[in-house]
């Protein structure tokens, strides 16, 4: 079985969605996201963005691992 473009896009979109939500929740629990985005200090914005990027990349990696682990013989499609 080969991973289709739809599979890859689905993994990316679900990973970004779940990572954004998780990063924002962690940030608000930690007290980083108390303010509105416009009134937030630059340091808090950077911490929030780093949380979102870290959580998104983690979710994308886990979803990709799940796809390739449980799909028999799955491989990435040839781009060229």
N, C-alpha and C positions, 0 to 999 in steps of 0.2 A: 504494500500500500504506500502511496506517495502523498505527502502533505500538499494539499492544493493551496492556491493563493488565498482562497477564502479561509482556510484553516489558519494560515499565518496571520491574516488580518484580524480574524476573530480573537486569536491569542493576544495580539498587540492591543486591540481595543479593550478587551476584558481586563487585561493586566493594567492598563493605564487607568481604567475606571476604578478598579478595586484598589489600586495603589494610591490614587488621588484621595479616595474616601478614607482609606486607612491613615494616610499621612496627615490629613486634616484633623481626623479624630485624635490621633496621637498628639498632634500639635496643640489642640485645644485642651486636652487633658494635662499636658505639660505646662500649660499657661502661656504658650507662645502665641496662639491665635486668639487672644482675647479681644483684640482691636479689629476694626475694619481694615481692609487691605490698604486703603489710601492713607489712613492715619497710622499704619504700622511702621515702626522703625525699620531701617534698612537691614539691620542684623536679624531681626525676627523674620523678615521676608526671606532672607537667605536660608535661615534654618528651616522655614516651612517648605521652601522649594527643594532643599536637600532631602527632607523627609519624604516629600512626594516622589522625587526621583528614585530614592532608595527603595521605597515600598513598591513603586511601579516596576522597577527592574526585578525585584524579588518575585513579585506575582507573575511577571512575564516568564521568568526562568522556571518557576514551578509549573505553570501551565504548559510550557514547552516540554519540560521533562515528562509531564503526565501524558501528553500526546505521543511522544516517541517511546515512552515506556510501555504503554498499553496498546499501541498500534503495532501489529506484527510486521516487522520489517519496514517500518516507516522511514522514509528518507526525504530530505529536502528536494524540491523540484529543481531540475536543471534550469538555470537562468538563461543560458545561451545554447 
